Amino acid sequence: MAGRSAESSDRAGRPDASEPQEVTQAKLEAFLNHANTCVAVYRAENDGEDFVFVDFNHAAERVEQVEKADVVGKSVLEVFSGVRQFGLFDVFQEVWKTGEPQRHPISVYKDERISGWRQNYVCKLPNGHVMAVYDDVTLSKRSEMAARMSEQCFRAIADYTYDWEVWVGPGARVLWTNPAVTRVTGYSIKDLTTMRDYPLPLVYEEDRDRISRAFQSAVKGSSGNDVQFRIERKDGRVIWVEMSWQPLYDQDGHSLGHRESIRDVTARRSAEQALRQAEREKETILDSLTEHVVHEDRDMKVLWANRAACESLGLSREEVIGAYCYTLWAEREDPCKDCPVLQAIETGCRAEVEKTTSDGRSWFIQAAPVRDEDGAIVAGVEITLDITKYKRVEEELAKARRECRSLREELERQQ
């Protein structure tokens, strides 16, 4: 726009020599008053040491927020105090001396009153005046800067995101990927963006059918979360990854394809497998015990129980977990007053007690607090042993001892 305006102004400043001066002036006035581009005309004074406003059009009034009547007859240095720092004053002097038009590149003008981006074209008119034709490009410059910042922010976020990010277009071709692709797969960005039949060449053979179906679903606009599969790296090593995807649309709702976020979960899966193995081993060991082993939270809800504890109730483990221990074993609605688990949780020390149930059986109960990694008590574990047989043996032994003592005392009296 500024270029076209500049050419128009140059023609306006170089009329046909045969054209009457008043016609030329009328054309210039019409140009000034109806142009959407800002126009300011200056008269050089003191051999180009200063430039005084001669004319100032409506567009310039609007942009600079000043009336023509307030600037005409005044020095540009007075009206726009930042014109020297802006670099435009030097252009005025050069054009006035040489008569050759010049463009002043897009720059920021700033003074105590206004600021903004301006693009100027300056030429010398036949009457010796200097004319500046310029545009306020602040909005477009801000938009450009915002777009550049958005692009930079996108790059900063996307390129340094730990996860491997992929943008797949509507045609199922990779349009963009971040550098994490190399860390995860061993392939370069160029390798991936030129790869045919993506993602199948990367996917471990046994998982290809499943991932092919998921990929086709993503291309059609679906979304998905936490799908795990194996990929074969460029070096041949097989790793586990987890992928989520989301469709992308422009502001008019047209499809831009979909975005994939992929992370290496090999270490996590190994840890999970090790944990599951440890859980299986723990259950195997504890289920082999004849003692009742029960893990309870601070509210006495059962978190886990071994086979012996569940069989004592005639219930499955699923039925026991989540119920209150005092409801299951004591048929109460509140905790037992002498509960060793509560005592262990409250004191942080081991506790034990012997109990006899209504069916005449005797039990030895031990309890210990369970702490988290910070040392806070979060639960308790109870180990209960049926000592009915031992108690009966003790009673029989005590009875035999009493009878033996009585018999000995009777013999002593007879002698």
C-alpha positions as CSV (number, residue, x, y, z in Angstrom):
1,M,0.0,0.0,0.0
2,A,2.8,2.3,0.9
3,G,4.5,1.5,-2.4
4,R,1.4,2.4,-4.5
5,S,0.9,5.5,-2.4
6,A,4.5,6.5,-3.0
7,E,4.2,6.1,-6.7
8,S,1.0,8.2,-6.7
9,S,2.7,10.9,-4.6
10,D,5.7,11.0,-7.0
11,R,3.4,11.5,-9.9
12,A,1.4,14.1,-8.0
13,G,4.8,15.9,-7.3
14,R,5.8,15.8,-10.9
15,P,3.0,17.2,-13.0
16,D,3.0,17.9,-16.7
17,A,5.0,21.1,-17.2
18,S,2.2,22.5,-19.4
19,E,-0.4,22.1,-16.6
20,P,-1.4,25.3,-14.9
21,Q,-0.2,25.7,-11.4
22,E,-3.7,26.1,-9.9
23,V,-4.7,22.7,-11.5
24,T,-1.6,21.1,-10.1
25,Q,-2.4,22.5,-6.7
26,A,-6.0,21.4,-6.9
27,K,-4.9,17.8,-7.7
28,L,-2.5,17.8,-4.8
29,E,-5.2,19.1,-2.4
30,A,-7.6,16.4,-3.7
31,F,-4.9,13.8,-3.2
32,L,-4.2,15.0,0.3
33,N,-7.8,15.2,1.5
34,H,-9.0,11.9,0.1
35,A,-6.0,9.6,0.4
36,N,-6.2,6.8,3.1
37,T,-2.5,7.1,3.4
38,C,-1.0,9.7,5.7
39,V,0.5,12.7,3.9
40,A,2.5,15.6,5.3
41,V,4.0,18.5,3.3
42,Y,6.9,20.6,4.7
43,R,8.7,23.8,3.8
44,A,12.4,23.8,4.3
45,E,13.8,26.7,6.4
46,N,17.3,27.9,7.2
47,D,18.8,26.1,4.3
48,G,17.3,22.7,5.4
49,E,18.0,23.1,9.1
50,D,14.3,22.9,9.9
51,F,11.1,21.8,8.2
52,V,7.8,23.5,8.8
53,F,4.4,22.0,8.2
54,V,2.6,23.3,5.1
55,D,-0.1,20.6,4.8
56,F,-1.4,17.7,6.8
57,N,-4.2,15.4,5.5
58,H,-7.1,13.8,7.3
59,A,-5.5,10.3,7.5
60,A,-2.5,11.9,9.2
61,E,-4.7,13.7,11.6
62,R,-6.4,10.4,12.6
63,V,-3.2,8.5,13.0
64,E,-1.2,11.1,14.8
65,Q,-4.2,12.3,16.9
66,V,-3.6,15.9,16.2
67,E,-5.5,18.5,14.1
68,K,-4.1,20.1,10.9
69,A,-4.7,23.6,12.4
70,D,-2.4,22.7,15.3
71,V,0.5,21.7,13.1
72,V,0.5,23.9,10.0
73,G,3.1,26.6,10.4
74,K,5.0,24.8,13.1
75,S,8.3,23.0,13.0
76,V,8.3,19.2,12.7
77,L,10.8,19.2,15.6
78,E,8.2,20.9,17.7
79,V,5.2,18.8,16.8
80,F,7.1,15.5,16.7
81,S,10.0,15.8,19.1
82,G,11.2,12.2,18.4
83,V,11.7,12.8,14.6
84,R,15.5,13.0,14.8
85,Q,15.8,9.8,16.9
86,F,13.4,8.2,14.4
87,G,15.8,9.0,11.6
88,L,13.3,10.7,9.4
89,F,14.7,14.2,9.8
90,D,18.0,13.1,8.1
91,V,15.9,11.8,5.2
92,F,14.1,15.1,4.9
93,Q,17.4,16.9,4.6
94,E,18.9,14.4,2.1
95,V,15.8,14.5,-0.1
96,W,15.6,18.3,0.0
97,K,19.3,18.6,-1.0
98,T,19.4,16.0,-3.7
99,G,15.9,15.9,-5.0
100,E,16.0,12.1,-5.0
101,P,13.1,10.3,-3.2
102,Q,13.9,7.9,-0.4
103,R,12.2,5.3,1.6
104,H,12.5,5.2,5.4
105,P,12.2,1.6,6.6
106,I,9.6,0.5,9.0
107,S,10.6,1.8,12.4
108,V,9.2,2.7,15.7
109,Y,8.4,6.4,16.2
110,K,8.1,7.5,19.9
111,D,7.8,10.7,21.8
112,E,6.1,11.7,25.0
113,R,2.7,11.8,23.3
114,I,2.5,8.9,20.8
115,S,4.3,5.8,19.6
116,G,3.9,3.4,16.8
117,W,5.4,1.7,13.8
118,R,5.6,3.9,10.7
119,Q,6.7,3.3,7.1
120,N,7.7,6.5,5.1
121,Y,8.3,7.5,1.5
122,V,9.8,11.0,1.1
123,C,10.0,13.0,-2.1
124,K,10.6,16.6,-3.2
125,L,7.9,18.5,-5.0
126,P,8.5,20.9,-7.9
127,N,7.8,23.9,-5.7
128,G,10.7,22.8,-3.4
129,H,8.5,21.5,-0.6
130,V,9.2,18.0,0.9
131,M,6.4,15.6,1.1
132,A,6.2,12.5,3.3
133,V,3.8,9.8,2.5
134,Y,3.5,7.2,5.2
135,D,1.4,4.4,6.8
136,D,0.8,3.5,10.3
137,V,1.7,-0.2,10.3
138,T,1.5,-0.7,14.1
139,L,-1.4,-3.2,14.0
140,S,0.2,-5.3,11.2
141,K,3.6,-5.2,12.9
142,R,2.1,-6.2,16.2
143,S,0.2,-9.1,14.5
144,E,3.5,-10.1,12.8
145,M,5.3,-9.9,16.1
146,A,2.5,-11.8,17.9
147,A,2.6,-14.5,15.1
148,R,6.4,-14.7,15.4
149,M,6.2,-14.9,19.2
150,S,3.5,-17.6,18.9
151,E,5.7,-19.5,16.5
152,Q,8.7,-19.1,18.8
153,C,6.6,-20.2,21.8
154,F,5.3,-23.2,19.9
155,R,8.8,-24.1,18.9
156,A,10.1,-23.6,22.4
157,I,7.4,-25.7,23.9
158,A,7.2,-28.4,21.2
159,D,10.9,-28.8,20.5
160,Y,11.8,-29.0,24.1
161,T,8.8,-31.2,25.2
162,Y,10.2,-34.4,26.6
163,D,7.4,-36.5,24.9
164,W,7.7,-37.3,21.2
165,E,5.2,-35.1,19.4
166,V,3.9,-35.8,15.9
167,W,1.6,-33.8,13.6
168,V,-0.1,-36.0,11.1
169,G,-2.0,-34.3,8.2
170,P,-5.4,-35.3,6.9
171,G,-3.7,-37.3,4.2
172,A,-2.0,-39.5,6.9
173,R,1.5,-38.1,6.2
174,V,3.7,-36.7,8.9
175,L,3.9,-32.9,8.6
176,W,6.0,-32.2,11.6
177,T,7.7,-33.9,14.6
178,N,9.9,-32.6,17.4
179,P,13.5,-33.6,18.1
180,A,12.4,-36.1,20.8
181,V,11.8,-38.6,17.9
182,T,15.5,-39.3,17.8
183,R,15.8,-40.0,21.5
184,V,12.8,-42.3,21.5
185,T,13.2,-44.1,18.1
186,G,16.8,-43.4,17.0
187,Y,15.4,-42.0,13.7
188,S,15.9,-38.4,12.6
189,I,13.2,-35.8,11.9
190,K,13.9,-36.2,8.2
191,D,13.6,-40.0,8.5
192,L,10.2,-39.7,10.0
193,T,8.8,-37.0,7.8
194,T,9.8,-39.0,4.7
195,M,8.7,-42.4,6.0
196,R,6.2,-44.2,4.0
197,D,3.3,-46.0,5.7
198,Y,3.9,-44.2,9.0
199,P,3.8,-45.5,11.7
200,L,3.9,-49.2,10.7
201,P,7.6,-49.4,9.9
202,L,8.3,-48.4,13.6
203,V,5.8,-50.7,15.2
204,Y,6.8,-54.1,16.5
205,E,5.3,-56.7,14.2
206,E,3.0,-58.3,16.8
207,D,1.4,-55.0,17.5
208,R,1.0,-53.7,13.9
209,D,-2.6,-54.8,13.3
210,R,-3.8,-53.2,16.5
211,I,-1.9,-49.9,16.0
212,S,-2.9,-49.8,12.3
213,R,-6.6,-49.8,13.4
214,A,-5.9,-47.1,16.0
215,F,-4.0,-44.9,13.4
216,Q,-6.8,-45.2,10.8
217,S,-9.3,-44.2,13.6
218,A,-7.1,-41.2,14.4
219,V,-7.0,-40.1,10.7
220,K,-10.8,-40.2,10.7
221,G,-11.0,-37.8,13.6
222,S,-11.1,-39.9,16.8
223,S,-9.2,-39.3,20.0
224,G,-7.5,-41.8,22.2
225,N,-5.5,-42.1,25.4
226,D,-2.7,-44.2,26.9
227,V,-2.6,-46.9,24.2
228,Q,0.6,-48.9,24.8
229,F,2.5,-50.8,22.2
230,R,6.0,-51.8,21.2
231,I,8.2,-50.0,18.6
232,E,11.4,-51.2,17.1
233,R,14.1,-48.6,17.3
234,K,16.5,-47.9,14.5
235,D,19.2,-49.8,16.4
236,G,16.9,-52.8,16.6
237,R,16.1,-52.5,20.3
238,V,12.4,-53.0,21.2
239,I,10.8,-50.6,23.6
240,W,7.4,-50.0,25.0
241,V,5.7,-46.6,24.3
242,E,2.3,-45.1,25.3
243,M,0.4,-42.9,22.8
244,S,-2.4,-40.4,23.0
245,W,-3.9,-38.6,20.1
246,Q,-6.3,-35.7,19.4
247,P,-7.8,-34.3,16.2
248,L,-6.7,-30.8,15.1
249,Y,-9.0,-28.2,13.4
250,D,-8.5,-24.6,12.1
251,Q,-10.6,-21.7,13.2
252,D,-13.2,-22.6,10.5
253,G,-13.6,-26.1,11.7
254,H,-11.6,-27.7,8.8
255,S,-9.5,-30.7,9.7
256,L,-5.7,-30.2,10.1
257,G,-5.1,-33.8,10.8
258,H,-4.3,-35.0,14.3
259,R,-1.6,-34.7,17.0
260,E,0.1,-37.7,18.6
261,S,2.0,-37.6,21.9
262,I,4.2,-40.6,22.5
263,R,6.4,-41.4,25.5
264,D,8.8,-44.2,26.3
265,V,7.3,-46.3,29.1
266,T,9.7,-49.2,29.0
267,A,11.2,-48.4,32.5
268,R,7.7,-47.9,33.9
269,R,6.4,-51.2,32.5
270,S,9.5,-53.0,33.9
271,A,8.9,-51.5,37.3
272,E,5.2,-52.4,37.1
273,Q,6.0,-55.9,36.2
274,A,8.5,-56.2,39.0
275,L,5.9,-54.8,41.4
276,R,3.2,-57.3,40.2
277,Q,5.7,-60.1,40.6
278,A,6.5,-58.9,44.1
279,E,2.8,-58.7,44.9
280,R,2.3,-62.3,43.6
281,E,5.2,-63.5,45.6
282,K,3.9,-61.7,48.7
283,E,0.4,-63.2,48.3
284,T,1.9,-66.7,47.7
285,I,3.9,-66.5,50.9
286,L,1.2,-65.0,53.0
287,D,-1.5,-67.3,51.6
288,S,0.6,-70.3,52.7
289,L,0.5,-69.3,56.3
290,T,-2.0,-70.7,58.8
291,E,-2.1,-67.4,60.7
292,H,-4.7,-64.8,59.7
293,V,-2.9,-61.8,58.2
294,V,-5.0,-58.7,57.7
295,H,-3.9,-55.2,56.5
296,E,-6.2,-52.4,57.8
297,D,-6.3,-48.6,57.3
298,R,-6.7,-46.2,60.1
299,D,-10.5,-46.5,60.1
300,M,-10.2,-50.3,60.4
301,K,-11.2,-51.0,56.8
302,V,-9.6,-54.1,55.4
303,L,-7.1,-53.3,52.6
304,W,-6.0,-56.9,52.1
305,A,-6.4,-60.3,53.8
306,N,-4.7,-63.6,53.3
307,R,-6.4,-66.9,52.4
308,A,-6.6,-68.2,56.0
309,A,-8.3,-65.0,57.2
310,C,-10.9,-65.1,54.4
311,E,-11.5,-68.8,54.8
312,S,-12.2,-68.2,58.5
313,L,-15.2,-66.1,57.4
314,G,-16.2,-68.3,54.5
315,L,-15.8,-65.2,52.2
316,S,-13.8,-64.4,49.2
317,R,-11.0,-61.8,49.3
318,E,-13.0,-59.4,47.2
319,E,-15.9,-59.6,49.8
320,V,-13.5,-59.0,52.7
321,I,-11.6,-56.1,51.3
322,G,-13.3,-52.8,52.0
323,A,-15.3,-54.1,55.0
324,Y,-14.7,-53.1,58.6
325,C,-12.7,-55.7,60.5
326,Y,-14.8,-55.4,63.6
327,T,-17.9,-56.1,61.6
328,L,-16.4,-59.1,59.9
329,W,-14.9,-60.9,62.9
330,A,-16.7,-59.4,66.0
331,E,-20.1,-58.5,64.4
332,R,-19.9,-55.1,66.0
333,E,-20.8,-51.7,64.7
334,D,-17.7,-50.0,66.3
335,P,-14.1,-51.0,66.9
336,C,-13.3,-53.3,69.8
337,K,-12.1,-51.5,72.9
338,D,-9.0,-53.6,73.3
339,C,-8.1,-53.7,69.6
340,P,-4.4,-54.2,69.2
341,V,-4.4,-52.6,65.7
342,L,-5.8,-49.4,67.0
343,Q,-3.3,-49.4,69.8
344,A,-0.4,-49.9,67.4
345,I,-1.6,-47.1,65.2
346,E,-2.1,-44.7,68.1
347,T,1.2,-45.5,69.9
348,G,3.4,-46.4,67.0
349,C,4.5,-49.6,68.8
350,R,3.7,-53.3,68.4
351,A,0.8,-54.5,70.5
352,E,-0.5,-58.0,71.4
353,V,-3.5,-59.5,73.1
354,E,-5.1,-62.9,73.8
355,K,-8.8,-63.3,73.1
356,T,-11.4,-66.0,73.5
357,T,-14.4,-66.0,71.2
358,S,-17.9,-67.1,71.9
359,D,-17.3,-70.5,70.3
360,G,-14.7,-71.2,72.9
361,R,-11.7,-70.8,70.7
362,S,-8.6,-68.9,71.8
363,W,-6.6,-66.4,69.7
364,F,-3.2,-64.7,70.0
365,I,-3.3,-61.4,68.1
366,Q,-0.3,-59.3,67.3
367,A,-0.4,-55.9,65.6
368,A,2.2,-53.5,64.2
369,P,1.9,-50.0,62.7
370,V,2.5,-49.4,59.0
371,R,4.4,-46.2,58.0
372,D,4.7,-44.4,54.7
373,E,8.0,-43.3,53.2
374,D,7.9,-40.1,55.3
375,G,7.4,-42.1,58.5
376,A,3.8,-41.2,59.1
377,I,1.6,-44.1,60.3
378,V,-1.0,-44.8,57.6
379,A,-2.3,-48.3,58.5
380,G,-1.8,-51.4,60.7
381,V,-1.2,-55.1,60.1
382,E,-2.8,-57.8,62.3
383,I,-1.5,-61.3,62.6
384,T,-3.9,-63.7,64.4
385,L,-3.0,-67.3,65.5
386,D,-5.6,-69.9,66.6
387,I,-4.0,-71.1,69.9
388,T,-7.1,-73.1,71.0
389,K,-5.2,-76.5,70.9
390,Y,-2.2,-75.0,72.7
391,K,-4.5,-73.6,75.4
392,R,-6.3,-76.9,75.8
393,V,-2.9,-78.7,76.1
394,E,-1.9,-76.2,78.7
395,E,-5.1,-76.8,80.6
396,E,-4.7,-80.6,80.4
397,L,-1.1,-80.3,81.6
398,A,-2.1,-78.0,84.4
399,K,-4.8,-80.5,85.4
400,A,-2.4,-83.4,85.3
401,R,0.0,-81.4,87.5
402,R,-2.7,-80.7,90.0
403,E,-3.7,-84.4,90.1
404,C,-0.1,-85.5,90.5
405,R,0.4,-83.1,93.3
406,S,-2.8,-84.2,95.1
407,L,-1.7,-87.9,94.7
408,R,1.7,-87.1,96.2
409,E,0.2,-85.3,99.1
410,E,-2.2,-88.2,99.8
411,L,0.7,-90.7,99.8
412,E,2.6,-88.5,102.2
413,R,-0.3,-88.5,104.6
414,Q,-0.7,-92.2,104.6
415,Q,2.9,-92.7,105.5
